Amino acid sequence: MLGSPRNKVQLESYNPSWKSTFERDYKLLLEAIGPFVVDIQHVGSTSIEGLEAKPILDIAVAVDSFDNVDEIASSLQSLGFFRLRVNIEGKVVFAKDTDTGRTHYLHLELHNGTHWDEHISFRDYLRSHPEAVTSYKQLKRELALKHSDDVKSYTEGKRKFVDEILERAKRSHLN
């Protein structure tokens, strides 16, 4: 089940339904915005088997340009998404809420841009390094306890770990 109360950090154990929900949403997104899309990927903690997460699905959608962002936004609105943030270089963020709270973040990103590459690299590194998942899980638990009512501090607390993983991923690509 997806849905996290706004401004709360409540982690849940990995749920296999997150993957099947992404697969369903993938098909819906292809139908709605397929002509504009280069790739669609499940990213974030819900995409890492065994990792605890806020039950919010992160979906990265790669596009070649933002020339059609208004048309994409209109199509996403028909699926319940609304623009959350627009002033991020190389990225537009959409969200979806239901009665259970925030259920989705959709990151519209330039294909092979910094945001896209970081989402994919971070996810792929964790998927292939179980010891990193264990460390990340522990950090997330500690931060969730400390910042249960402060999503911003929770997210900022993960930044150093995320940066370290991205650096490791970059080094492993170079070898």
N, C-alpha and C positions, 0 to 999 in steps of 0.2 A: 504494500500500500504506500502510495506517495502522499506527501503533504507534511510540511513543517510550519509550525506557527511563526509568523513574522517576528523578527528580532529575538528569537530564542534559538539556542543551540541544544538540540536534542538528537544525539546519535542513536542509530539503530544498527543492529547486526546486519551483515550483508544479506540481502534478500534476492534470491534468483529471479523473482518476478520483475526486478528492475531491468534485467536483460530483455525479458519478453515484452515489457512495456516499451523499451526503446525500439525493439523490432517492429512493434505495431506503429509507434510514432514515426519511425523511419518511412514506412509505407505511406502514411498520411502526408508527411512532409514532401515526399517525392511527387505525390499527386497534386499538392498545392503549389509547390515552388520548383519542381523538378527542372524546368527549362533554364532556370537561373543558377542552378547548383552544380558545383564541381564534385563535391563530396559531402557526406554526412557521417559523423562519427559520434559514438557514445564516449564521453570523456568524464572527468571528475571521479570522485570517490565511488559513486554508484557503479562505475564501469570496472572496478577492481575487485575481483572475486576475493572474498574473505576480509575485506576492509569495511570497518564501520563507517557509517556516513549519515549526514542529515538526509532524510528521504526526499531529496530533490534531484531530479534527473538533469544532468548537464548534457546538452547536445551542441556539438560544434558543427556549423554549416559553412562550408567553404564556397566562396564566390570569386570570380575573376575581377570583379569591380563592384562598386556600390552604385553604379549608374541606375539600377532598377530597384533601389532600396525601398522606395515608396510603394511600388507594386508588390514587392515581397512582403512588406509590412502589412499591406491590405490583405493579402492572402493568408498571412500568419494570424491576423486578427480573426479571420473566419474559423481558425482552429483554437481560438481562445487566448492567443498570445498578445501582449501589449509591449510597446517599446518601454524599456526601463532606463537605459542609458544610451545616449547617442554621441557624446563628446569624447569618445575614446578613439585615438588614432588607429585605423585599421580594424575597427570592430564596432558592431552595434549589438547591444544586449536586449533581448526580449525576455519576458517572464510570463508564467501562467499560474494563476491561482484558482483554487476551488474551495469548497467548504472546509476542507482539511488544512488549508493554508497554501503556501507556495509549493508547487509541484514540479515546476520546470524552469530552467534557465536555458535559453537558446542563444548561442554566441554566433552571430553572423560575422564571419572573418574572411579576410583576404587569403585565398589559397596560397600556401607557402609563405605567408606573412609571419611576423613574429608571434602573434597570438596563436595562430593555427599550429605552427611548429612546436610551440611550448606545450599546448594542450596534448598534442599527439606524443611528443617525446616523453613528457611526464607520465602519461598513462602507460605507454609501452615499456618504459623503464620499470615501473612498479609491477607490471604484469610479469616481467621476466626476472624480478629480484625479490623473492619472498621475504628476505631479511629486511629489505627497505619497507615493505608493507607492514611488517611487525613494528618497526620503529615509528612509522607514520601513525599506526593505530594507537600506539602508546602516547605519542605527542597529542593526537586529537582528543583522546580521553582526558588527559591532563588539562588541556585548554578548555574543553567543554565543561569540566568541573569548575574551573577558575572563571570562565566567562560565559556562563549559561544564559545570561541576559544581555550579552554584548557581542553580537555577531561580528562587528567590525574588529574588535580586539581579538576574537577567536581567529578570524581570517589573517590578521596581521601577525599573530603568533605562529602561524604556519609558514610565513614567507621565507624565513631563513632555510627551513627544511626543503621547501619547494625549489629555491634557488640552488641548493646543494645538489638535489636530484637532477635538475636541468644541466648543471655543470658536468655531473657524472655521465649523463646521457650524451652530452656533446663530446666528451672525451672518448666514450665507447664507440661513437660513430667515426671518430678520427682514426681509431686503431683498426 
